[in-house]
């Protein structure tokens, strides 16, 4: 079992920045990768960014150059730094932990709203 607790969402103006955090607890040593997904109203959940236990990262094309995923291994926390936010980034953002066994765990979600 892995528990994920997210924080850092909120309302920001276009062009602004937010940082999301996701703290993992439980069987964290079996985690292969952690990432952030988002789901906007009426749309499917999509991958935003992902980082593996080896440090490899990948990003959705729509956020490349604006978002950065990082991790603090000592704190078992993954971060998503979001800069130059756009209204189309508005969504509920979910933290994901993918285990070596291919089981996935999800956080409760945090709302990000980009609006003037």
N, C-alpha and C positions, 0 to 999 in steps of 0.2 A: 504494500500500500504506500502510496505517495500522496501527501497533502500539499496543495499549492495555494498560496495566499497572495493575491494581487493587490497592488495599490498604485496610485498616481494618476488616475484618470481625472477628467474634469472638462471644463469649458475654456476654450482658448480662441483667440482671434486668428484669422488667417495670417500666415506668416510666423505665428508664434511657435513655442516649443513646449513639450511635455516630456517627462520621463516616467515610464512605467517600471514597476518592480514586481518580481515574482519570487517569493521565498518558498523553497521546497523543504519538506521534512518527511520523515518516514524512511522508506527503503530507497533513499536517494542514490546509493552506490550502484544500483542496477539501472540508473538512467543513462540512456545512450545519447539522447539529444533533448534539448528544450527549445521551445519556440513560442512565438506569438502568432495568433490567428485573429482575424476580425470578421465580424458579420454585420453588415448594414441591413436596414429594414428591406425585406423583399429580396434579399440576395443570399447566395450561398456563403458559407464560411470559407475564408480563403487564408492561405499562408501569407504572413507578412514577413517574418524573418525567423531564422532557425540557427542554432549553434550546437555543434556536437560536443561530446566529451573530449574529443581531440582538438577542439577549437575551430573547426571548419565552420564557415558561415554561408548562408545563402539568403537571398532577399527576393521579394516580389519585384518585378520590373518597375512597378508604380512607385516604389519607395526608395529605390536605389539612389544613393547620393544624398538622401534626406534623413533616413533612419539608420541607426546603428544599434546592433544587438551586442551585448557584452555580458560577462559573467564574473562573479566574485566567488571562486570556489570555496574559500574559507567560510563565507556566509551562506553558501548554497543558494545564491540569489542570481537571477538573471534580470538584466535591465534592457529596456528598449528606449533609447533616446530618439525622440521624434522632433525634427526641426523642419522649418518651412512648411508647417502644416497647412493643408488645403481643406476646403469644405468636404471634398470627396473622401477625406480620411475619417470622417465621422462614422463611428461604428462602435459596437461593443467589442472590446479586445479581450481575448482569452489566452491565458498562459497554458501551454501544453508541455507535458513530459512524456517522452517516448522511451519505454524500457527496452532493454536488450531482448526481452521476450516478446516484443511487439505490442504489448499492452500499452494503452494510452491513458493518461490522466489529464483532467482539465480543471482549471481554476473556475471560480464563480463568474468571472467576467467583470470588466470595468468599462464604464461608458466614457468615450472620448467624443466630444462635440466641438467642431471647428466652425465658428460662426461669428459674424460681426454684430 
